[in-house]
Amino acid sequence: MLIRRETPADAGAVHAVTAAAFARSGSPDVPETRLLTELRASEDWIPALSFVALVENVVVGHVVCSRGRVESDPVLALGPLSVRPGRQRRGVGLALVHTVLGAADALGEPLVVLLGAPGYYARFGFRPAEEFGIVPRTAEWRAHFQVRTLSAYVPEIRGTFAYPEPFDRV
């Protein structure tokens, strides 16, 4: 498996992987694919933090961090993380998350926020966001709302987190 930055040529394959990973039975609509399309067109898209996983030169996974905010402080929002169903539980997601966290740290970002399964993301050092004084706009998210601090973290980053605007529409 190779993890590398996404290129413009990968967009179609990333769309297909995301659609397969988030497909819902009985519904042709996959909001996560619309989210990626809208994020790419927004000023909050960070090309340096969009990675693909390739096996035999075929895209089998994707992860992205985009620009979110805690009050006025810029931070990162992780997601979506997508792995082709036939490749799940084989370390693809693990490799993608480690890669994006390392890249974000190298870029001097202070922290990464996500909404996800605590049991899965704890292995990467994610902890409940409330421990850091960071809360979601939607109270129902609190049990799954998590933060991973990076080297540039400062405890003064506190308050309400806002995802990039495309998340509000999807």
C-alpha positions, -999 to +999 in steps of 0.1 A: +000+000+000+012+035-008-002+067+008+003+099-012-012+133-016-044+134-038-039+148-072-066+164-094-066+132-115-077+112-084-110+131-079-131+105-098-116+076-080-119+093-046-156+100-054-161+063-062-144+051-030-164+076-009-197+066-026-189+029-019-178+034+016-209+055+026-235+038+005-268+034+023-292+006+014-321+018-007-307+053-012-287+065-042-278+097-024-244+098-006-240+131+012-203+125+018-196+127-020-215+160-022-195+172+008-162+164-009-173+182-041-183+213-021-152+213+001-129+211-030-147+243-043-143+261-010-116+282+005-114+257+034-100+229+012-064+222+021-048+202-008-017+194+013-040+175+037-059+153+012-044+118+009-052+086-010-043+050-003-033+030-033-030-008-037-016-020-070-020+016-083-057+017-075-072+042-051-088+022-022-090+049+004-091+087+011-088+111+040-090+149+041-086+176+067-102+210+059-102+243+077-125+246+107-125+271+136-127+271+173-142+306+178-117+326+157-088+301+159-081+281+128-080+244+134-086+213+113-117+192+107-109+156+097-133+139+074-146+122+055-124+092+059-133+066+032-121+031+026-135+008-002-156-018+015-135-048+003-104-031+019-119-022+052-103-037+084-070-042+066-051-011+079-060+013+051-079+037+074-052+034+101-024+044+076-045+073+062-052+088+096-016+084+108-005+101+075-029+131+077-021+137+114+017+136+107+013+160+078-009+183+099+016+184+127+044+191+102+024+221+089+022+236+124-015+230+129-026+231+165-053+204+166-077+182+146-114+178+154-137+150+142-171+135+148-166+097+149-165+065+169-145+070+201-135+034+202-119+037+167-103+071+170-088+067+205-059+047+190-048+079+173-048+099+205-083+115+200-100+124+232-134+139+241-133+175+229-149+188+261-117+178+279-101+207+260-129+231+264-141+227+228-177+220+221-198+213+190-226+236+178-249+206+180-251+192+216-262+158+204-227+153+189-209+155+222-204+118+228-187+114+194-170+148+192-133+144+196-100+163+195-064+153+187-039+179+198-007+184+178+027+200+186+015+236+180-015+232+204-020+259+230-047+255+257-061+290+250-079+274+220-113+270+236-149+275+227-174+264+200-161+245+170-174+253+135-170+230+106-163+245+072-195+259+057-201+229+032-206+207+062-237+228+071-253+220+037-247+183+036 
